[in-house]
Amino acid sequence: MKLKGRAWKFGDNISTDHIIPGRYYHLRSNLKELAKHVMEDADKNFAKKVKKGDFIVAGENFGMGSSREHAALCIKIAGVPAVLAKSFARIFYRNAINIGLLPLTLNTDKIETGDRLEVDLNAGAVLIRNKGIILNFKPIPSFMMKIIKEGGLAEYVKKFDDLRI
């Protein structure tokens, strides 16, 4: 499976408050409206400019802070299929898996905003198409990939209600 899109680069320690600012907490029951503010405190224009299929690229400790799954959900609702980062906060990583958002761990130093990326999930590689650079990412465990392929944990459980992974 291959995914293609543009890169949106962010730095280290992007918190869930950067992803979904706390001042929009009142929108938590209206996820489409909440997603209009995704990454607003890291880049005020991101939600307006991101296109379906684009990728968030970051440094270390992406998703640190509170355990709100709304952060991962709003990224996915904004059309972003995967976040590429050097490392993830543990809870954000599991929330991403549980809602069907790909958290890919790799060295992101060579990726810049605007780069055209092609993510090959089968090969475990990211091609920076405009630079001809290939980067390998840490594979997601197979049982987690099954959850992602079903669109998240809730959809997985609906399909496989005996919980065999």
N, C-alpha and C positions, 0 to 999 in steps of 0.2 A: 504494500500500500504506500502510495506517495502523496504528499501534501505539498502544495506550492503557494507561496505568498511573499509579501514584503516583510522585512524586519523592522521592528520598533525597539530601539535599544534604550535600556534603563541601567542604572548602576547597581551597587550593592545595597543590601538591607532595605529593599522595598517592602514596606509593611502592608498589612491588610488595610490600614488607614490610608495609605497611598493609593491602594487599589480601589477601595470604596470608602471615601471620606465619611467619618462618623456623623457629620452634620446632615447626612442624607439617611440616617437611620430610620426616620419616619417612612421611608419608601420601601422598606424591607418586604412588604407584602405586595409590592408592585415591581417585580424584578425587571421588566422591560424599561420602566422609567428609571429605576436605579442604575441599570446598565448604561444609561446615557451619561453617567458621571464616572464611568470606570477609568481609572488611572488619572483622574483629574488633578490630583495633588502632585503627581509626578510630571505630567504634561497636560496642560489645560486644554489642548486641542486634540488629544488622542481620540477620544470617543467620537468626535465629529469627523475625523479623517481616516480612522481605521476601516479597512474593508474586509469583508468576509474572506477568511483564509489567511489573513496576515498573522504574523507571529509576534509575541512579546519575547524579547531577548533581554536577559539581565545577568548580573554578576552573582555574588554570593548571597545566600540567606533570603531568597525570594519568598515572600509571603509570611514574614515574621510577624509576631504580634498576636492579636486575638485569634480565636479559632473559628471565626465566622465563615461558614461555608458560602455566604453570599459573595465573598471576594472571588472565589473560583467560579461560581455560577455566573456572575456578571461578566467575567472575561469570556466565558463560553457564549453567553447570550450576545455579546458584542461581535461574535463571529470568529473569534480566535480559537483555532483547534488545538494549539499547543503553546506552552511556555518553555523556552529554552533558557536554562540558567546553569551557572557553575554549581550551585547547591540550592536546596529548598528547605524552608522550615518544615519540620516533620508533619505538623498538623495540616499545613497547606497542601503538602504533597498528597496526603491521604484524602483530603477533601477533594482535590483535583481528580484523583482516581475515582472517587465515589460519585462524582457528577459527570464523568466521562471526558475530562480535559486532560490532555497529555502533558505531563511534567517531564521534560527531557533534560538530563543532566550531562553537560559537556562544557569544555572550555570555550567561552563565548568571546574571547578577546579579539578575534579576527572579524567578527560580525559587527556591522555598523547599521544605523538607521538607514533605511532605503535599499539595503542589499536585497536581492532577489534570492530567496531560499527555496530549496527542494529537500524535503525531509523524506527519506526512504526508511520506513519503519522495518521492513524486512531485512535491509542491509545494516541497519543501525547507524546510518550516516546522514549528515546534512551537507548538501552541496551549496556553496555560495556561488550561485550561477554566474553572476557578473564578475567574479574574481577567479573562478575555476578552482576554488579551494574546497577540499572535502574534510569534514570534521566528524569524528566518530562519537556517538553518545552511549552512555551506560544503558544497557538494555533494561526495559521494564520487565519485572518477573511475569511469567506467562499467565499466572492466575489473575494478576492485575490487568493484563492486556485483555483477557476475556471480559472483565468488567467494563473496560473502556470500549471495547468493540460493541457491547450491548447498549452503550449510551450512558452508563453509570450503574451504580449498585442497585438502585431501585428497579431499573429495567432488567438487570441481570436476575434479581430475585423473582420478579414476575415471570420470567421465562423459565428459570430453573429453580422452582420453589423448594426443591429438596436440598438446596444449598451445597451441592457437590461442585467443587471448583476444580 
